[in-house]
Amino acid sequence: MANKEVDVPETKDTQFTAKDYTDPPPAPLFDMGELTKWSLYRAVIAEFVATLLFLYITVATVIGYSHQSDATIPGNTDAHCSGVGVLGIAWAFGGMIFVLVYCTAGISGGHINPAVTFGLFLARKVSLIRALLYMIAQCLGAICGVGFVKAFQSAYYSRYGGGANTLNAGYSKGTGLAAEIIGTFVLVYTVFAATDPKRSARDSHVPVLAPLPIGFAVFMVHLATIPITGTGINPARSFGAAVIYNKDKAWDDQWIFWVGPFIGAAIAAAYHQYVLRAGAVKALGSFGSNA
């Protein structure tokens, strides 16, 4: 079949036309009307189930790898080369976030992490009521998820630390806290960037699946911080494992896995809203025009 030539009008600058966009209005701080809507409870259930699945798959991966690489097991002469390794553990966490955010984004926003919820609350993306219910659901889901791991792998669960986050030997509490702050900043900053309506409009010609960069952020942060803290960056993940394992070792540094992620999320929210999106400049300009 002969190819037909098609005349394309020449333009001085070939570029894609960005779509118009409008930022959604800020979520109200208190919205009691939400409590009467099924959509809120459906979203809370989605967060519970997603966090349960996240903890079950990831902690089971950690326990399984610990068993496969245990050199004290008779006959396990190739222990150091067995199992998925640190790379596989990082993929498990990042991959599950990709899958679960993809599945739940249209229902609850796909937070699956109290730090993400906290950052979005500070940016007025969710109300206080929704944020609190999400966090409760996430923590309960994490407890149930780790509970399933303990039930199914009872022979190895306690022996290999229950997948609980602890500060590894050789690192100070300050180092662990800094690692959690920076790691959570990377994650929450990626969440803001991937879901920014302005970016979606400007780069509408580039089809990017938002869960993909979020999952990759989790993967990369795990590679960097597993040697330091085992990687928390998700208070529900750390809390659920600590509750089920319930040993002093799991509780000693638990505060690091709450304070660090919340500080990192707050910094990411402020950076995105007031620096990248120029929220502070807009506010000052509005103030000046009204003076």
C-alpha positions in Angstrom: 0.0 0.0 0.0 1.4 3.3 -1.0 2.2 5.8 1.7 0.4 9.1 1.5 2.1 12.2 2.4 0.3 14.4 4.9 1.0 18.1 5.1 1.6 19.2 8.6 1.3 23.0 9.2 4.7 24.3 10.3 4.9 26.3 13.5 7.7 28.3 14.9 7.9 26.2 18.0 6.6 22.7 18.1 5.2 22.1 21.5 2.4 20.3 23.3 -0.5 22.4 24.6 -1.0 22.1 28.3 -4.4 21.5 29.5 -6.1 23.9 31.9 -6.2 22.8 35.5 -7.7 24.0 38.7 -6.5 23.2 42.1 -9.2 21.5 44.2 -10.4 23.7 47.1 -8.7 23.0 50.5 -10.3 20.3 52.6 -12.1 21.7 55.6 -10.4 21.2 58.9 -13.5 19.7 60.5 -16.1 18.3 58.2 -18.7 16.5 60.3 -20.8 15.9 57.2 -18.2 13.3 56.1 -19.3 11.1 58.9 -22.7 10.6 57.2 -21.2 9.5 53.9 -20.5 5.9 52.9 -17.6 7.1 50.8 -15.6 7.9 53.9 -16.1 4.5 55.5 -15.4 2.7 52.2 -12.1 4.6 52.0 -11.3 3.7 55.6 -11.9 0.0 54.8 -9.8 0.3 51.7 -6.9 1.7 53.8 -7.3 -1.0 56.4 -7.2 -3.8 53.8 -4.4 -2.3 51.8 -2.2 -1.8 54.8 -3.0 -5.4 56.0 -1.9 -6.8 52.6 1.2 -4.5 52.6 2.4 -5.7 55.9 1.6 -9.4 55.3 3.6 -9.6 52.0 6.5 -7.4 53.1 7.1 -8.9 56.6 6.7 -12.4 55.2 9.4 -11.6 52.7 11.7 -10.3 55.5 11.1 -13.4 57.6 11.5 -15.7 54.7 14.8 -14.1 53.6 16.1 -14.3 57.2 15.4 -18.0 57.3 16.9 -18.7 53.9 20.1 -16.8 54.7 20.5 -18.3 58.2 24.0 -19.8 58.3 23.3 -21.6 61.6 20.9 -24.0 59.9 22.6 -27.4 59.3 23.3 -28.0 55.6 22.7 -24.4 54.6 26.3 -23.9 53.4 25.3 -21.3 50.8 23.4 -19.1 53.2 24.9 -15.8 52.3 23.8 -16.3 48.7 20.4 -17.6 49.5 17.1 -15.8 49.4 16.0 -12.6 47.8 18.6 -10.4 49.5 18.3 -6.7 50.5 17.4 -5.9 46.9 14.5 -8.3 46.9 13.2 -6.9 50.2 13.3 -3.4 48.8 11.5 -4.6 45.7 8.8 -6.3 47.9 8.1 -3.0 49.7 8.2 -0.8 46.6 6.3 -3.3 44.5 3.5 -3.7 47.0 3.1 0.0 47.3 2.9 0.3 43.5 0.2 -2.4 43.4 -1.8 -1.2 46.4 -1.7 2.5 45.5 -2.9 1.6 42.0 -5.7 -0.4 43.4 -6.9 2.0 46.1 -6.0 5.5 44.7 -9.5 6.0 43.3 -11.2 5.0 46.5 -9.1 6.4 49.4 -6.2 8.1 47.7 -4.0 5.1 48.4 -2.1 6.5 51.4 -1.3 3.2 53.2 1.0 5.2 55.5 0.2 7.6 58.4 3.1 9.8 57.4 1.6 10.3 53.9 -1.8 11.0 55.4 -0.2 13.5 57.8 1.6 15.3 55.0 -1.6 15.5 52.9 -3.5 16.8 55.9 -1.0 19.6 56.4 -1.4 20.5 52.8 -5.2 20.6 53.3 -5.8 17.7 51.0 -7.8 15.7 53.6 -9.8 16.8 56.6 -8.8 16.1 60.2 -11.6 13.5 60.6 -10.5 11.6 57.5 -6.9 11.8 58.4 -7.5 10.4 61.9 -9.7 7.6 60.7 -7.1 6.7 58.0 -4.3 6.5 60.5 -6.3 4.3 62.9 -7.3 2.0 60.0 -3.7 1.8 58.8 -2.4 0.9 62.2 -5.1 -1.7 62.7 -4.4 -3.1 59.3 -0.7 -3.3 60.0 -1.3 -5.2 63.2 -3.6 -7.7 61.5 -1.2 -8.1 58.6 1.8 -8.9 60.8 -0.5 -11.2 62.9 -1.2 -13.3 59.8 2.6 -13.6 59.2 3.1 -14.8 62.8 0.2 -17.3 62.4 1.5 -18.7 59.1 5.2 -18.6 60.0 5.1 -19.3 63.7 8.2 -21.5 63.6 10.4 -18.6 62.3 8.6 -15.4 63.3 10.1 -14.8 66.8 13.4 -16.4 65.8 14.1 -13.7 63.2 12.8 -10.7 65.0 9.3 -10.5 63.7 10.2 -8.1 60.9 10.3 -5.3 63.5 12.1 -2.1 62.8 15.1 -1.5 65.1 18.1 0.7 65.1 21.0 -1.4 63.9 24.3 -1.7 65.8 26.8 1.0 65.0 24.3 3.8 64.4 23.3 6.5 66.9 19.7 7.5 67.5 20.4 10.8 65.8 21.5 9.0 62.6 18.5 6.7 62.7 16.2 9.7 63.1 17.8 11.6 60.3 17.6 8.5 58.0 13.8 8.3 58.7 13.3 12.0 58.1 15.1 12.0 54.8 13.6 8.8 53.6 10.1 9.9 54.4 10.7 13.3 52.8 11.6 11.5 49.6 8.5 9.4 49.7 6.0 12.2 50.6 7.6 14.6 48.1 7.2 12.0 45.4 3.5 11.6 46.4 2.9 15.3 46.1 4.8 15.5 42.7 3.1 12.5 41.2 -0.4 13.7 42.2 0.0 17.4 41.5 -2.8 18.5 39.2 -0.6 21.2 37.6 2.0 18.6 36.7 -0.8 16.3 35.2 -2.0 19.2 33.1 1.4 20.4 32.0 2.7 16.9 31.2 -0.6 15.5 29.9 1.2 14.3 26.7 3.5 12.1 28.9 1.3 9.2 30.3 2.8 8.6 33.8 1.1 6.2 36.2 1.3 8.0 39.5 1.8 4.8 41.6 4.9 3.9 39.6 7.2 6.8 40.9 5.7 6.3 44.4 6.6 2.6 44.4 10.1 3.4 43.1 10.6 6.0 45.8 9.8 3.4 48.4 12.2 0.9 46.7 15.1 3.4 46.6 14.7 4.6 50.1 14.8 1.0 51.3 18.0 0.4 49.6 19.6 3.3 51.4 18.1 2.9 54.9 17.7 -0.9 55.4 21.3 -1.0 56.9 20.5 1.8 59.3 16.9 1.2 60.7 15.5 -1.6 58.6 13.6 1.3 56.9 10.4 2.5 58.6 9.2 5.6 56.7 5.7 4.3 57.6 4.7 4.5 61.3 2.0 1.9 60.8 4.5 -0.6 59.4 6.8 -0.1 62.4 3.9 -0.1 64.9 2.2 -3.2 63.6 5.4 -5.2 63.7 6.2 -4.0 67.2 2.8 -4.8 68.6 2.8 -8.4 67.4 6.5 -9.1 68.1 6.1 -7.3 71.5 9.7 -7.4 72.7 11.7 -4.6 74.3 14.0 -4.5 71.3 11.1 -3.5 69.1 9.8 -0.8 71.5 13.1 0.8 72.5 13.5 3.0 69.4 9.8 3.1 68.3 9.7 6.8 68.7 12.2 7.2 65.9 9.7 5.5 63.5 7.0 8.0 64.4 8.9 11.3 65.0 11.1 10.9 61.9 8.4 10.1 59.4 6.1 12.9 60.6 8.9 15.4 60.5 9.9 14.3 57.0 6.3 14.4 55.8 5.8 17.9 57.3 9.0 19.2 55.5 7.9 17.6 52.2 4.4 19.2 52.5 5.9 22.6 53.2 8.5 22.3 50.5 6.0 21.4 47.8 3.2 23.8 48.8 5.2 26.9 49.7 8.3 26.6 47.6 7.5 24.6 44.4 3.9 25.7 44.2 4.9 29.2 45.5 2.1 29.1 48.1 3.9 31.6 50.3 4.5 34.0 47.4 0.9 33.8 46.4 -0.2 34.5 50.0 2.0 37.5 50.3 0.9 38.8 47.0 -2.7 38.5 48.0 -2.0 40.2 51.3 -0.2 43.1 49.4 -3.1 43.6 46.9 -5.6 43.8 49.7 -3.5 46.3 51.8 
